[in-house]
Amino acid sequence: MEHLKSKDPLHGITLQKIVEQLVDHYGFDTLGELIKVKCFTDKPSVKSSLTFLRKTDWARKQVEDLYIKSETKLPK
């Protein structure tokens, strides 16, 4: 039986890992410029960002899209 690989580029990657890798690569200042949400500009932290992104689908989509676009630049 063949193992089918998911076509979803985010398969198996947690939102926490996405946010942590984006913060490590860009920093909160640049993330706040790229994605205009308060959780990246006003007393930013990974925890507060996760809380906001889990409740706000449009912002989560922007973060996931940035992650997919930046994936080749991010450390594994």
Rosetta silent file (secondary structure, phi, psi, omega in degrees, C-alpha in Angstrom):
SEQUENCE: MEHLKSKDPLHGITLQKIVEQLVDHYGFDTLGELIKVKCFTDKPSVKSSLTFLRKTDWARKQVEDLYIKSETKLPK
SCORE:     score description
SCORE:     0.000 S_00000001
   1 L     0.000  134.692 -178.745    0.000    0.000    0.000 S_00000001
   2 L   -78.375  146.062  172.102    1.328    3.453   -0.951 S_00000001
   3 L   -93.505  121.046 -179.770    1.809    6.218    1.567 S_00000001
   4 L   -89.663  129.252  178.220    0.140    9.334    0.231 S_00000001
   5 L   -87.479  135.354  179.478    1.867   12.590    1.045 S_00000001
   6 L   -64.936  141.369  177.585   -0.421   15.463    1.974 S_00000001
   7 L   -87.571   -5.700  178.168   -0.560   18.293   -0.537 S_00000001
   8 L   -77.037  116.846 -178.749   -1.155   20.764    2.288 S_00000001
   9 L   -65.637  -14.692 -179.702    2.156   22.637    2.840 S_00000001
  10 L  -100.951    4.728 -178.315    1.186   23.209    6.482 S_00000001
  11 L   -58.621  125.455  177.237    0.399   19.566    7.221 S_00000001
  12 L    81.584    4.464 -179.361    1.931   18.556   10.549 S_00000001
  13 L  -110.217  124.492 -178.667    3.143   22.065   11.435 S_00000001
  14 L   -78.842  156.106  176.554    1.625   23.700   14.495 S_00000001
  15 H   -60.279  -37.008  179.009    0.626   27.343   14.607 S_00000001
  16 H   -61.247  -44.239  179.402    3.089   27.800   17.458 S_00000001
  17 H   -64.376  -39.538  178.404    5.965   26.521   15.332 S_00000001
  18 H   -60.189  -50.848 -178.347    4.911   28.795   12.460 S_00000001
  19 H   -62.595  -45.112 -179.121    4.829   31.881   14.699 S_00000001
  20 H   -61.470  -42.230 -179.594    8.110   31.006   16.426 S_00000001
  21 H   -68.470  -39.133  177.945    9.930   30.494   13.123 S_00000001
  22 H   -65.960  -40.629  178.572    8.552   33.729   11.653 S_00000001
  23 H   -65.764  -42.755  178.096    9.539   35.661   14.801 S_00000001
  24 H   -61.202  -38.791 -176.170   13.026   34.117   14.755 S_00000001
  25 H   -81.098  -48.666 -174.115   13.472   35.023   11.101 S_00000001
  26 H   -97.929  -31.810 -171.076   11.757   38.432   10.850 S_00000001
  27 H    82.826  158.526 -177.813   11.371   39.639   14.438 S_00000001
  28 H   -65.499  -33.979 -179.225    8.172   41.205   15.760 S_00000001
  29 H   -60.238  -50.025 -179.369    8.958   44.627   14.251 S_00000001
  30 H   -68.886  -39.673  176.934    9.103   43.328   10.688 S_00000001
  31 H   -58.897  -40.808  178.106    6.174   40.962   11.239 S_00000001
  32 H   -63.503  -29.914  176.306    4.122   43.946   12.407 S_00000001
  33 H   -77.977  -38.474 -178.555    4.980   45.742    9.173 S_00000001
  34 H   -74.497  -37.443 -179.598    4.219   42.721    6.976 S_00000001
  35 L  -127.776  110.224 -173.152    1.007   41.767    8.766 S_00000001
  36 L   -79.170   78.680  174.482   -0.843   44.688   10.305 S_00000001
  37 L  -132.399  143.345 -174.371   -2.106   43.171   13.548 S_00000001
  38 H   -62.786  -29.420 -176.931   -1.702   44.585   17.037 S_00000001
  39 H   -65.796  -15.400  176.830   -0.419   41.314   18.524 S_00000001
  40 H   -98.876  -10.253 -175.129    2.833   41.857   16.561 S_00000001
  41 L  -118.331  -28.217 -174.982    3.232   45.554   17.415 S_00000001
  42 L  -110.609  101.540 -176.638    1.811   46.213   20.898 S_00000001
  43 L    50.968   59.180 -174.116    3.712   44.305   23.620 S_00000001
  44 L   -71.650  145.063  171.262    4.246   41.320   21.312 S_00000001
  45 L  -154.008  158.834  178.788    4.818   37.792   22.529 S_00000001
  46 H   -62.316  -43.267 -177.616    4.390   34.375   20.997 S_00000001
  47 H   -60.849  -47.966 -179.016    1.713   33.527   23.580 S_00000001
  48 H   -67.924  -34.884  177.871   -0.425   36.614   22.929 S_00000001
  49 H   -64.595  -43.625  179.246   -0.004   36.193   19.177 S_00000001
  50 H   -62.323  -42.343  179.359   -1.181   32.569   19.349 S_00000001
  51 H   -59.244  -46.909 -179.655   -4.222   33.551   21.406 S_00000001
  52 H   -66.606  -47.212 -175.338   -5.206   36.209   18.850 S_00000001
  53 H   -66.071  -31.362  178.469   -4.461   34.106   15.758 S_00000001
  54 H   -69.491  -23.056 -179.131   -6.479   31.142   17.041 S_00000001
  55 H   -97.850  -15.404 -170.101   -9.544   33.404   17.316 S_00000001
  56 L  -123.366   97.216 -173.664   -9.041   35.448   14.137 S_00000001
  57 H   -60.049  -41.551 -176.788   -9.176   33.447   10.914 S_00000001
  58 H   -65.290  -37.463  179.598   -8.188   36.264    8.528 S_00000001
  59 H   -71.752  -40.680  177.363   -5.046   37.066   10.528 S_00000001
  60 H   -59.815  -41.901  179.200   -4.119   33.393   10.864 S_00000001
  61 H   -60.828  -42.342  178.856   -4.472   33.021    7.079 S_00000001
  62 H   -63.499  -40.473  179.032   -2.077   35.945    6.531 S_00000001
  63 H   -66.229  -45.264  179.073    0.470   34.406    8.919 S_00000001
  64 H   -63.360  -40.655  177.996    0.176   30.990    7.255 S_00000001
  65 H   -63.432  -41.971  177.143    0.526   32.556    3.788 S_00000001
  66 H   -62.914  -41.821  178.429    3.658   34.445    4.880 S_00000001
  67 H   -59.831  -46.194 -179.595    5.072   31.216    6.316 S_00000001
  68 H   -62.567  -43.638  178.746    4.473   29.366    3.038 S_00000001
  69 H   -64.799  -33.378 -174.824    6.080   32.212    1.042 S_00000001
  70 H   -94.655   -2.836 -170.187    9.051   32.359    3.426 S_00000001
  71 L   -51.941  -38.834 -177.785    9.466   28.617    3.950 S_00000001
  72 L   -70.457  -21.753 -179.565   12.671   28.318    1.897 S_00000001
  73 L   -88.996  -18.307 -173.968   14.318   31.102    3.970 S_00000001
  74 L   -82.741  145.507  176.582   13.333   29.694    7.360 S_00000001
  75 L   -68.130  147.917  179.650   15.575   27.337    9.335 S_00000001
  76 L   -89.262    0.000    0.000   14.399   23.741    9.537 S_00000001
